[in-house]
Amino acid sequence: MDYREIITIEPGKRSGQACIRGLRITVADVLGYLASGMSQQEILEDFPSLREEDILACLAYAADRERSTSIRVA
């Protein structure tokens, strides 16, 4: 999944947070919903402008950020 086609960062929108397709829904919002126990289907029902690939892009973005910030211990 190439999340770079879905996740956008615009300085004037949501204080420069990573958003989905230029919408005002942030990656952090979606990750928070998932962490609180919402299913993907529940999120999609609550936010009709989202698609399943948007949620997967949020997960891919988070995984990529985690990999890039992890400290490697030898």
N, C-alpha and C positions, 0 to 999 in steps of 0.2 A: 504494500500500500504506500503510495507516494502522497503523504499527508500535505506536502507543500502546495498541492493544487487545491486544497480544501481549507487549510488553516491559514488565516491572514492576520497580520499585525499592522494596525494603522495607528499612528501616534494620537490622533484626535478621537479615536473610538475606544471606549471603555478603558481609558488611561493607558493605551498601548498594549493591553493584554491580548493574548492570542485568542482570536475569535474564529468562528466557523463561517466560511464563505462570505465574509464581510457583514454578517449579521451581528446583532448585539449579544449573542449567546457566546460565552467564553468557553474555552477548553476547561478551565477550572470549574465552571458551572456544571458541565457534563460529568467531569470526574467526580465532583462532589455528589451529584445525584446517584451515580453508580456506587460510590462508597457508602452512601446512606442506605443502600439496599434496593434502589429502584432498578427494575429490569430495563433492558433496552426498549422493549415494547412500551412500557409505561412512559419512558422519556419521549418516544416518538408520538405517543398519543397526546401527551401534554404540550408538545412543541411540534405542531404539524409542519413547520417549515424545515425541520430536520429530517435527514435521511439516515438509513442504517450506516452507510459509508461515512457519514459525518462522525458518528460515534466511534467507528473503527479508526478514523483519522485521529481523533482525540487520544485514543489509546496508543496509537503508533507514535504520535507526537510526544506523549508523556514517556514512553519507553525510550525514545531517542534522547530526550533530555536527561533521563536517568543514566543512560549509558555514558553520555558526555560529561556528566558531573560526578560520576563514581570515581573514587580514589582507588587506585590499584595498589594492593599490598603484596609485596613479594614474599 
